[in-house]
């Protein structure tokens, strides 16, 4: 290799390393510096490198705001949450006239839906993509009444996938449709695979606190009428479901909810009927192998867990719907909001991402998604 070529290679390597540690806001500006930087930042290898190297972590909150009499969304950098108590009082929020369900994140991407519409959303790139889900060939008396989603990466093809689970009910005969209808969307090929499975049976599928994906597999928790828990996993490459056991000897009085902690599947166990609640947090670092990470509490006014921050801090919700941070290292608890004018709090921890979901909106309806798209355009990234 010639000396000049070697110098140019080293220079480009250093540039890539520096750029991969910058926030998305800066990178979007730097794309117009020149053709070389534009090529680097749009390269798929750089997008993956940026996901692992940068540390810009944010909190997305979805709640009911009395002052606007609507649901609202807000996004904050971690530093703002750490340094102030009344962080919700000065927000410019978007009012949404209906309750939207949000799941995620996976590589900075969220899944958003209501009973009739489904979309993908990357708040960092301000990209929003509505999707038209294929309909199953089942009797017209059945209507969808429950939805669950999961996102992940097929580690063989390196394709992003969205799993869409729909439960149907016959209101005339008061009977569920079995098996369960599954639709898998592949972002890279813009294609759907529709099929049915009977692994869930009549078990109840619980909503996870975030997108519970690990090593090419997505997980959902289920329980029966006797509060017996089982995890079902979906392989992003095989597109097959498997059963995974929960930690052993968990009392039936305990409620379990899935989350993530440092890229591992985590599960909170607690008794919702207790006035002062303890929370046992277990981690699954390999398939079916559980380790009790720690137990926190008792808390006299905490109602339920909301998730785990990337560094292991625990997010909780009080009975008054107030957001709480608990720091296991020093056992400190901090009430960070919101105030009494907010209710129905849901939060998600996410990292800024350059993963693009751009494409033609399949079912764009201005009256349906315009309010959400307006919020996407108004997000101010630090």
C-alpha positions as CSV (number, residue, x, y, z in Angstrom):
1,X,0.0,0.0,0.0
2,X,1.4,3.4,-0.9
3,X,2.2,5.9,1.8
4,X,-0.5,8.4,0.7
5,X,-3.1,5.6,0.4
6,X,-2.3,4.4,3.9
7,X,-2.6,8.0,5.3
8,X,-5.9,8.4,3.5
9,X,-7.2,5.1,4.9
10,X,-6.1,6.0,8.5
11,X,-7.7,9.5,8.1
12,X,-11.0,8.0,7.0
13,X,-10.9,5.4,9.7
14,X,-10.5,8.1,12.3
15,X,-13.3,10.2,10.8
16,X,-15.7,7.2,10.9
17,X,-14.8,6.5,14.5
18,X,-15.4,10.1,15.5
19,X,-18.6,10.4,13.6
20,X,-20.0,7.2,15.0
21,X,-20.0,8.7,18.5
22,X,-22.0,11.8,17.6
23,X,-25.7,12.4,18.0
24,X,-28.1,12.0,15.1
25,X,-28.8,15.7,14.9
26,X,-25.2,16.5,14.1
27,X,-24.9,13.7,11.6
28,X,-27.9,14.8,9.7
29,X,-26.2,18.2,9.3
30,X,-22.8,16.7,8.4
31,X,-24.3,14.8,5.5
32,X,-24.3,18.0,3.5
33,X,-20.6,18.7,4.2
34,X,-19.6,16.8,1.1
35,X,-20.1,13.6,-1.0
36,X,-17.6,11.6,1.1
37,X,-19.3,12.3,4.5
38,X,-22.7,11.8,2.9
39,X,-21.6,8.3,1.7
40,X,-20.1,7.4,5.1
41,X,-23.1,8.4,7.2
42,X,-25.6,6.6,4.8
43,X,-23.5,3.4,4.7
44,X,-25.2,0.4,6.4
45,X,-22.0,-0.6,8.2
46,X,-21.7,2.9,9.6
47,X,-25.4,2.9,10.7
48,X,-24.7,-0.3,12.7
49,X,-21.5,1.1,14.1
50,X,-23.3,4.2,15.3
51,X,-25.9,2.1,17.1
52,X,-23.2,0.5,19.2
53,X,-20.9,3.5,19.7
54,X,-23.0,6.5,20.5
55,X,-24.5,7.0,23.9
56,X,-27.3,9.5,23.3
57,X,-30.1,7.9,25.3
58,X,-33.6,9.4,25.5
59,X,-36.9,8.9,27.3
60,X,-40.2,8.8,25.4
61,X,-43.3,9.4,27.5
62,X,-46.9,8.8,26.5
63,X,-49.5,10.0,29.0
64,X,-52.8,11.7,29.4
65,X,-52.5,15.5,29.9
66,X,-55.4,17.3,31.6
67,X,-54.3,20.7,30.4
68,X,-55.0,19.8,26.7
69,X,-57.6,17.1,27.5
70,X,-55.8,14.6,25.2
71,X,-53.1,12.1,25.2
72,X,-49.7,13.6,24.8
73,X,-46.1,12.6,23.8
74,X,-42.8,14.0,24.9
75,X,-39.2,13.0,24.4
76,X,-36.3,14.0,26.7
77,X,-32.5,13.5,26.8
78,X,-31.3,11.6,29.9
79,X,-29.4,14.7,31.2
80,X,-32.7,16.7,31.5
81,X,-34.3,13.9,33.5
82,X,-31.4,13.6,35.8
83,X,-31.0,17.3,36.6
84,X,-34.6,18.4,37.3
85,X,-37.6,17.4,39.2
86,X,-40.4,19.2,37.3
87,X,-39.3,18.2,33.9
88,X,-42.8,18.0,32.5
89,X,-44.0,21.5,33.3
90,X,-42.4,23.3,30.4
91,X,-43.1,20.9,27.6
92,X,-44.5,21.7,24.2
93,X,-46.6,18.6,23.8
94,X,-48.7,17.1,21.0
95,X,-52.3,16.3,21.8
96,X,-53.6,13.1,20.3
97,X,-57.4,12.7,20.2
98,X,-57.2,8.9,20.7
99,X,-55.2,6.4,22.7
100,X,-52.4,5.0,20.5
101,X,-50.5,1.9,21.5
102,X,-46.7,2.1,21.2
103,X,-44.2,-0.7,21.4
104,X,-40.4,-0.5,21.1
105,X,-37.8,0.5,20.7
106,X,-35.7,-1.6,18.5
107,X,-32.7,0.1,17.1
108,X,-34.5,3.4,17.6
109,X,-37.7,2.3,15.8
110,X,-41.1,2.2,17.4
111,X,-44.3,0.4,16.3
112,X,-47.5,2.5,16.6
113,X,-51.1,1.3,16.2
114,X,-54.7,1.7,17.1
115,X,-57.5,-0.8,16.3
116,X,-57.5,0.0,12.6
117,X,-54.0,1.3,11.7
118,X,-50.3,0.2,12.0
119,X,-47.1,2.2,11.4
120,X,-43.4,2.3,12.1
121,X,-41.7,5.4,13.5
122,X,-38.1,6.6,14.0
123,X,-38.3,9.8,16.0
124,X,-34.6,10.5,15.6
125,X,-34.8,10.7,11.8
126,X,-38.4,12.1,12.0
127,X,-39.5,9.3,9.7
128,X,-43.0,7.7,9.9
129,X,-44.3,4.9,7.7
130,X,-47.8,3.5,7.7
131,X,-48.4,-0.1,6.8
132,X,-51.3,-2.0,5.3
133,X,-51.6,-5.4,7.1
134,X,-52.9,-8.3,5.0
135,X,-56.2,-9.7,6.2
136,X,-56.6,-13.4,7.1
137,X,-59.2,-15.6,5.4
138,X,-61.5,-16.2,8.3
139,X,-65.3,-16.0,8.8
140,X,-66.6,-12.4,8.7
141,X,-68.2,-12.8,12.1
142,X,-64.8,-12.6,13.8
143,X,-63.3,-9.2,14.5
144,X,-59.8,-8.4,15.9
145,X,-59.9,-7.3,19.5
146,X,-56.4,-7.6,20.8
147,X,-53.0,-6.8,19.2
148,X,-49.4,-7.5,20.1
149,X,-46.2,-6.6,18.2
150,X,-42.5,-7.4,18.3
151,X,-39.5,-6.1,16.3
152,X,-36.1,-7.6,15.7
153,X,-33.3,-8.4,13.3
154,X,-32.9,-11.5,11.3
155,X,-29.2,-12.2,12.1
156,X,-28.8,-14.4,8.9
157,X,-30.1,-12.0,6.3
158,X,-29.6,-8.8,8.4
159,X,-33.2,-7.8,7.6
160,X,-35.5,-5.9,10.1
161,X,-38.8,-7.6,10.8
162,X,-42.0,-6.7,12.6
163,X,-44.2,-9.4,14.0
164,X,-47.9,-8.5,14.2
165,X,-50.1,-10.8,16.4
166,X,-53.9,-10.4,16.2
167,X,-56.5,-12.2,18.3
168,X,-60.0,-12.5,16.8
169,X,-63.4,-12.9,18.6
170,X,-66.8,-14.0,17.3
171,X,-69.2,-11.7,19.1
172,X,-72.3,-13.6,17.9
173,X,-71.2,-16.9,19.3
174,X,-69.0,-15.4,22.0
175,X,-66.0,-17.5,21.0
176,X,-62.3,-16.8,20.2
177,X,-60.8,-17.7,16.9
178,X,-58.1,-20.3,17.3
179,X,-55.4,-20.5,16.0
180,X,-53.7,-17.1,16.4
181,X,-53.2,-14.9,13.2
182,X,-49.6,-13.9,12.7
183,X,-48.3,-11.3,10.1
184,X,-44.5,-10.8,9.7
185,X,-43.3,-7.7,7.8
186,X,-39.8,-7.5,6.4
187,X,-38.7,-3.9,6.1
188,X,-35.8,-4.5,3.7
189,X,-38.0,-6.3,1.1
190,X,-41.2,-4.5,2.0
191,X,-43.1,-7.8,2.1
192,X,-45.6,-9.6,4.4
193,X,-45.8,-13.3,5.4
194,X,-49.2,-14.2,6.8
195,X,-49.8,-17.5,8.7
196,X,-51.6,-19.0,11.7
197,X,-50.2,-20.7,14.8
198,X,-51.9,-22.5,17.8
199,X,-49.1,-22.1,20.3
200,X,-50.9,-19.4,22.4
201,X,-54.1,-21.4,22.8
202,X,-56.4,-19.7,25.2
203,X,-53.6,-18.2,27.2
204,X,-53.5,-14.5,27.9
205,X,-50.6,-12.6,26.2
206,X,-49.1,-9.9,28.4
207,X,-47.8,-6.6,27.0
208,X,-44.1,-6.2,27.7
209,X,-42.7,-2.9,29.1
210,X,-40.6,-2.6,25.9
211,X,-39.5,-4.5,22.8
212,X,-38.2,-7.8,24.3
213,X,-35.8,-9.0,21.7
214,X,-32.4,-10.8,22.2
215,X,-30.0,-12.5,19.8
216,X,-32.4,-12.9,16.9
217,X,-35.4,-13.9,19.0
218,X,-38.4,-11.9,20.3
219,X,-40.2,-13.0,23.5
220,X,-43.8,-12.6,24.8
221,X,-45.0,-13.7,28.2
222,X,-48.4,-15.6,28.6
223,X,-50.4,-16.8,31.6
224,X,-53.4,-19.0,32.1
225,X,-56.3,-18.7,34.5
226,X,-54.1,-20.2,37.3
227,X,-51.5,-17.5,36.8
228,X,-49.0,-20.0,35.4
229,X,-46.5,-18.1,33.2
230,X,-44.8,-19.3,30.0
231,X,-42.6,-17.4,27.5
232,X,-43.1,-17.8,23.8
233,X,-40.2,-16.9,21.6
234,X,-40.2,-16.1,17.8
235,X,-37.1,-16.7,15.8
236,X,-36.6,-13.9,13.3
237,X,-34.9,-16.1,10.8
238,X,-36.9,-19.4,11.1
239,X,-40.2,-17.5,11.8
240,X,-41.1,-20.3,14.2
241,X,-42.4,-20.1,17.8
242,X,-40.9,-21.9,20.7
243,X,-41.8,-22.2,24.4
244,X,-39.3,-21.0,27.1
245,X,-39.7,-21.6,30.8
246,X,-39.8,-18.7,33.3
247,X,-37.6,-18.8,36.6
248,X,-38.5,-21.8,38.8
249,X,-40.7,-21.8,41.9
250,X,-42.4,-18.4,41.3
251,X,-45.6,-18.2,43.5
252,X,-48.9,-17.9,41.6
253,X,-49.6,-14.7,43.6
254,X,-46.8,-13.0,41.6
255,X,-47.5,-11.0,38.5
256,X,-44.8,-11.1,35.9
257,X,-43.9,-8.5,33.2
258,X,-41.1,-8.6,30.6
259,X,-38.6,-5.9,30.0
260,X,-34.9,-5.5,28.9
261,X,-31.8,-4.8,30.9
262,X,-28.4,-4.2,29.2
263,X,-29.6,-6.2,26.1
264,X,-30.8,-9.1,28.2
265,X,-34.4,-10.3,28.7
266,X,-35.6,-9.2,32.1
267,X,-38.7,-10.0,34.0
268,X,-40.3,-8.2,37.0
269,X,-42.2,-10.3,39.5
270,X,-44.3,-8.7,42.2
271,X,-47.6,-9.0,44.0
272,X,-50.0,-6.4,42.7
273,X,-52.3,-6.8,45.8
274,X,-49.6,-5.8,48.3
275,X,-49.8,-2.3,49.8
276,X,-46.0,-2.2,50.1
277,X,-44.5,-3.9,47.0
278,X,-41.2,-5.7,46.5
279,X,-40.0,-6.3,42.9
280,X,-37.8,-9.3,42.0
281,X,-35.9,-8.7,38.8
282,X,-34.6,-11.7,36.9
283,X,-32.3,-11.8,33.9
284,X,-32.1,-14.4,31.1
285,X,-28.6,-14.2,29.6
286,X,-29.0,-17.4,27.6
287,X,-32.1,-19.2,26.5
288,X,-34.0,-20.6,29.5
289,X,-31.2,-19.7,32.0
290,X,-32.4,-17.2,34.6
291,X,-30.4,-15.3,37.3
292,X,-32.1,-13.2,40.0
293,X,-30.4,-9.9,39.5
294,X,-31.7,-8.0,42.5
295,X,-34.8,-7.3,44.7
296,X,-36.0,-3.8,45.4
297,X,-38.5,-2.4,47.8
298,X,-40.7,-2.5,49.7
299,X,-42.2,0.7,48.3
300,X,-45.3,2.1,50.1
301,X,-46.7,4.1,47.1
302,X,-45.4,2.3,44.0
303,X,-48.0,0.6,41.9
304,X,-46.1,-1.0,39.0
305,X,-42.8,-1.1,37.1
306,X,-42.3,0.9,33.9
307,X,-38.9,-0.4,32.8
308,X,-35.2,-0.3,33.2
309,X,-32.7,2.3,32.1
310,X,-29.6,1.2,30.1
311,X,-27.4,1.5,33.2
312,X,-29.7,-0.6,35.4
313,X,-31.7,2.2,37.0
314,X,-35.3,1.2,37.5
315,X,-38.3,3.2,36.3
316,X,-41.5,2.9,38.5
317,X,-45.0,4.3,38.6
318,X,-46.7,5.5,41.8
319,X,-50.4,5.1,42.5
320,X,-50.8,8.8,41.7
321,X,-49.3,8.0,38.2
322,X,-46.0,9.7,39.1
323,X,-42.8,8.7,37.4
324,X,-40.1,7.4,39.8
325,X,-36.4,6.6,39.3
326,X,-34.8,4.0,41.6
327,X,-31.0,3.7,41.7
328,X,-30.0,0.2,42.9
329,X,-26.4,1.1,43.5
330,X,-27.1,3.6,46.3
331,X,-30.8,2.6,46.9
332,X,-31.8,6.2,46.2
333,X,-35.4,6.9,44.9
334,X,-36.2,10.1,43.0
335,X,-39.6,11.4,42.0
336,X,-39.2,13.2,38.7
337,X,-42.8,13.8,37.7
338,X,-45.2,14.3,36.2
339,X,-47.4,16.6,38.3
340,X,-51.0,15.9,39.1
341,X,-52.3,17.2,35.8
342,X,-50.9,14.2,34.0
343,X,-52.2,10.6,34.1
344,X,-51.7,7.2,32.5
345,X,-48.0,7.3,32.2
346,X,-46.0,5.0,29.8
347,X,-42.3,5.4,29.1
348,X,-39.7,3.9,26.8
349,X,-35.9,4.3,26.9
350,X,-34.4,4.5,23.4
351,X,-31.1,5.4,21.7
352,X,-31.0,7.7,18.7
353,X,-30.8,5.8,15.5
354,X,-29.9,6.3,11.8
355,X,-31.9,3.2,10.8
356,X,-34.2,4.4,8.0
357,X,-37.8,3.2,7.6
358,X,-38.4,5.4,4.5
359,X,-40.7,4.1,1.9
360,X,-44.1,4.7,0.4
361,X,-46.9,4.9,3.0
362,X,-49.3,2.1,2.1
363,X,-52.4,3.6,3.7
364,X,-51.8,7.2,4.3
365,X,-54.8,8.9,5.7
366,X,-54.3,12.6,6.6
367,X,-57.0,12.6,9.3
368,X,-55.6,9.5,11.0
369,X,-51.9,10.1,11.2
370,X,-51.5,13.9,10.7
371,X,-51.4,14.7,14.4
372,X,-48.8,12.0,15.0
373,X,-46.7,13.1,12.0
374,X,-46.9,16.7,13.3
375,X,-45.3,15.6,16.6
376,X,-42.6,13.7,14.7
377,X,-41.7,16.9,12.8
378,X,-41.6,19.0,16.0
379,X,-39.2,16.8,18.0
380,X,-36.2,18.8,19.1
381,X,-33.2,16.5,19.5
382,X,-30.4,17.7,21.7
